[in-house]
Amino acid sequence: MSDADSTRSTAATALAPVTRRDISGVSPQGGYVAKQCPVRAQNNVLRPCQPLPTSAELERRFERGRKFERDAVDQLEEVLAGVLVATARDEHELEAITVGAIEDGVSVIVGGRLPTDRVGKRAGKPDLLVAADGGGYRPVDAKHHMALELAETERQGIPALCSSLAQPALEDATVDDQFRAKRREDDLLQLAHYQRMLETAGLAAASGRWGGIIGTEGRIVWYDLDAAIWRTPSSTGRQKVRTTMERYDFEFAFRLDVIAAANAHLSDQSVDLLAVPVAIDECPQCPWRDYCRERLEAGSGDVSLVPRVGWRQRRVHLAHGVRDRGELARLDIRTARLVSDGVNVAEMQLLIEGLPPETPVSDLAVVVRSKKQLATLEDASVRTFADLAALDRTTASYADSVMATLPQQIDLARAALGPAPIYRRRDVEAVFVPRADIEVDVDMENVEQGVYLWGALVADRTARATTREYKTFVTWEPLDQQVELENSLRFWVWLSGVRDTAMREGLSFRAYCYNASAENTYLHRLGVAARILEEVTAFMRSDHWVDLLQVVNANLITGGGLGLKKVAPSAGFSWDVEDPGGGASMLRYDLAVNGAKEQEREQARAWLLTYNQGDVEATLAIREWLEHEGALLPRIDSLDSMFGGQLSNSTLETAER
């Protein structure tokens, strides 16, 4: 692909360089196509099997999203006069009504359908069209998630340019310095789709390309679609910063090519398809996931099954003749470490061809400018030309790629194929786990509107027998900012009291969670709302607050992820509820708050509390397992002999041909 090619790192990879296809037979596509996996678009045409039904969790998300859109419209009509809610019997009539409203200069059009772009193959129905000063319209979508995040002084972000529903225009927006606009690529690609449709129809605002998102905060957050905010891969191996419009234009055009090729393939099997499956975050919700999964797991498994190996990394591996986890696992760790440290092993191996093998590597100083590279070789005991020539050529060839994590990827592939479910990381002799006299394991449960439950397991380890008590801070009232604040503040006051009491008594204290990003987000939100941000921030930055995931990640490695549900079973822990997980908890929450019968509500609430208790008990179980048995786990380098046979250099030669 050319440097302009910016396919998302999570997307499926092309089989060959993409050239523009004849898209005349492709039907107009909605904006969702640009943000979904290209293989999904391809399979929607091919229909290779019966698609899986929509999961209950995903259907819930759709329904909640639709309800949120309806509620946003109701709020808009309450506070703003002159809103047109477009309704019609069919798409053609809806387009005509929308165009008529635009010609009449209606300030806000809800549910309108933009004129179909038959040349560009675009169709679309933005939630809102908001008139701009000076003519034209801007697209706005309602999304059932937060559109804002709390500003952090040490981190730059997208300014929170917000307007109210009562004054929705961009021209009425002001920057809220307490927040930053959330960077959600899916949302912005959809806005870019509507922007292109407005431009094609001659209906776009003249002053810049802007689109808005109404999040659960109830404000319109505006985004400059021409701002360069996306770091994307390029053919040089380096990242390039692109705008949302640039990102969208490539993604949408690429998928049109994929669909056109799939259409042609149906008529003529000799026409190559453009995309092959790659494991990405979208897979669990895709109707074609089983079909793709079977192909991904064939043999030793596609290289993209290795955690954090996305589209770009997979493409690099393929270019070096490494197609699956088995081939990745057989790369040479020693050589990979040198390459990762910036040593161009491949270039040096070319320089020493035909020279005496006993020659010191230091003699390369006359031709190799970087003395740091030579020092790195010396530190790795690569002292002669013979030592340098013995390094694996296939692994050394990665020096032409920017892939600093190659050694970790090799170990992840080995862990996936090794006999044990979990390993200590390379060179980890002893597993250190921070402990305390008084320990509190914390886990929160949230839905789109915020946190409704903080659960905590208090363990007093000062007694001969450790005592444990599970505490909950929960509300079953319909969530809004005030309800969330009151409940979260009760939790914070209690947690602070436990900490302060321990310190007064001369006891050590630590609170733990597993993957602190979510808890930290809502603690920060509490700090701002309750005006105790300095106090909360000091706690989160102290040794009293421990992210156990970081402890696990520093010591252990698996061929998959290190999530709580993945690691806890290795510690011998199991939950007391069926199908424990965030998706199931959201379904239960709906029943707990809105169930038609009291028994239904009580059962759902009991499930949620039991599930939450399991999470905090799992965190403690992992900590104790690490402390007592972590050092007994096999180390990943114990697999070196199993995978020590380097890939034949003919593999590289085949790839080069």
C-alpha positions, 0 to 999 in steps of 0.5 A: 500500500502507498503512504496514503494508505491508512487502514486501521491497525485493528482492521483486516489486512489486504491480500495485495496492494489495493488499486481502485476497483470499479464500484459502479455495482456497489450499493450506497453504504451507511457510515457504519461501514467505514468503522467496521472490519473490512472482512465483515463487509466482505462476508456480508456480500459472500454470506459464507455461512449462516450469520450468528444472531445478535447477542443479548448484550449487543441488542441491549446496547442497541435498544439503550442507544435508541432510547437515548436518542428518543430521550435526547429528542424529547429534551431538545423539543422541550428547550428549543423552539422550531425543531423539525422531527422528520417522519415519512413512509419511506426513504425517498419521502424522508429525503424529500422532507429533509431537503425541503426543511433545509431549503426552508432554513429550519434551525434543527432537523431531527431524524432527517435523511440526506440525499443519497450520494449514488456516485460516492456510494453513500447513504446516511441519516444523522440524528440531527442536522444543525444550521450554521451561521452563514448557511449550510448544516453540520451533522450531530449524532446522539451516542449512549456513552460519555462524550467528555472526560476529565481534563488532566493537567499533564496530558493534552487532549481535544478541547471540550467545545460544548453547546447546550441543547437550548443553543445547539449551534457551533457558534454558541459553543464554549470551551469547558476547561474542566473536560476534554472531548473523548477521542472515539474514532467510531463516532468521528468516522460516522460524522465524517461520512455525513460531512461528505454527504452534505458536501456532495449535496451542496448543503455543508456549512462553509466555515470548517468541517465540524460535527457534534456528539450528544453524550450522556452528559446532555451537551453537544461536544463539537469536533473539528474533523480537519484536526490531525489527531489520529496516529496511523501506520504508513508504508514507511513503518513510521506513524503519521498523524492524520485528520478524521476526514483523511482517515474516513476517506481511506477507510470508506474507499477501501471498504468499497473496493472490498465490497466490489471485489467480493461482488466480482468474486461471486460471479467469477471465483478467479477474482481475488478477495481483498481481505483476510481475517485478523483478530481484533477487538470487534470480533466478539460482536461480529456475526461472522466471528465463528467463521473467521475464528476457525480460519484464524486458529488453523494450524498454530494460529494466525499471528494476529492471535498474539495480544497486541499484534494488530494489522500493522504488526501482522503485515510486518510479520508477513513481509518477513515470512512469519505467518503464524504463532508457530513461526513467530515463536521460533524466532530467536530471542537473542537476536530480537533483543538486539534488533529491539535495542536498535542494532541493525544486525542484518546490515552488519551481517552483510558487511562481514560476509567473507571476512575472517570469523575471528575478527573482533566486532569492534573493528566495525567501528570504521564503517558503523557510525553508531558506537552505541550499536557496537556497545550493545553487541558487546554487552550481549557477548557478540564479540566476533564476526563469528558471533555476529554471523551466528545470529538468526537472519530471519529475526535480524531482518526485522531491523528494517521495521519499527517493532520494539516489542518483537521480543515480547511478541515472541514470548507471547507466541511461545506462551500461547503454544506452550504446555502451561496456561501461564508463565513467569516473564523472562528473567523474573526470579522472585515475584514481589507482591505489595502487601499490608496489614489492612487490605481493601480490594475494590471493584466498581460496577457501572453502566453508561450513566455512571457507577451504581456499585462500589464493592470492597473486601476488607482483610485484616491480616494482623490477627492470627487468622485473617478476617474478611468482610465484604462491604457494598455501596450501592444505589438502585435508583435511576442513575443521574449525576447527583445519585452517583455522586452521593453513592460514590461519596459514601464509599470514599468517606468509608475508604478514607476512614479505613485508611486513616484508622489503620494509620493511626494505629500504626498499621500499614494499609493498601487498597487494590483493584484490577486494572485501575483505569476505570476506577481511576476515571470515576474516582477522578470524576468524584473528586471534581464533583465533590470538590475533593480532587486534590485529596482523591488524586493524592490517594491514587498516586500514593503507594496506598492504591495498587493496580494488581494488573500491573503487578501481574503484568510485571511478573507473568505472561500468557498467550492471551490476555491478563484480564481478571477472568483469565488469571483468576482461574489459574489461582484456583478461583471461580465465581459463584455466578454463571457467565460472570462478565461486564456484558451480563452485569449490564443486562442484570442491572436493567432488571435490577432497576426496571424489572416488572416484578419485585422478585425479578428485581431482587434476583438481579440485584442478588446476582450483581452483588454476588458477581461483584463480591467474586471480583474482589475475592478474585483480586485477593486470591490472585495476590495470595497465589502470586505471593505463595506460588508465583515463584513456582510457575515455569519461566517463559525461557524454559520453553527456549529449548522447545522453540530454540530451533531458529527458522530456516534462513530459507524462510526469509529467502522465500519471503524476499522472493 
